[in-house]
Amino acid sequence: MTSTRDLENLLRQSVDGNTDAFEQLYNATSAKLFGIVLRILRNRAQSEDALQDIYVRIWQKAGDFEPGRASIITWMATIARNRAIDIVRRQRPEADIEDADIDTLISSGSAFDQMAVADEMRQLEYCLNNLEDDRQQIVKLAYLEGWSRAELAERFAQPVGTIKTWLHRSLRQLKECLGT
């Protein structure tokens, strides 16, 4: 099993054109991404084709990855999910597929996948609860609600620099707690 830190290192090496590192990244993550795509597309051959396109996009966007915003696997899964949704929408443009329909397709994962996600969420909740109350609120507003640093500064009557420092320290504390 490859750690988050290892995956991030492989992606950084890929940015520099290291194809061996990208191959290792592919080997470590392709099964998970294929599972996501297959659950949405429900067609093995089409999912295999989509997976190739997804890794081309990951290669092209490797320099855009920001570790502080999301885990690398979440970032890659988002690229995979969005590509699969684009394919579904392109196949059935007249049907006007709603996001709720897409979410239903995605949520039909295996019980094992659902248990793994539930465990990760419990761990995250535990770690968030270990933060000071105002730090908890800031992290949730920034990363779950999409508030900007300026909005947070106004809400908490603090300079933007202080908000950035609080977020940085809170994320570091969460990473330590989560073991990533």
Sequence and secondary structure as in RCSB ss.txt:
>XXXX:A:sequence
MTSTRDLENLLRQSVDGNTDAFEQLYNATSAKLFGIVLRILRNRAQSEDALQDIYVRIWQKAGDFEPGRASIITW
MATIARNRAIDIVRRQRPEADIEDADIDTLISSGSAFDQMAVADEMRQLEYCLNNLEDDRQQIVKLAYLEGWSRA
ELAERFAQPVGTIKTWLHRSLRQLKECLGT
>XXXX:A:secstr
   HHHHHHHHHHHHTT HHHHHHHHHHHHHHHHHHHHHHH  HHHHHHHHHHHHHHHHHHGGG  TTTS HHHH
HHHHHHHHHHHHHHHH GGG   HHHHHHHHTT  HHHHHHHHHHHHHHHHHHHTS HHHHHHHHHHHTS   HH
HHHHHHT  HHHHHHHHHHHHHHHHHHHT 
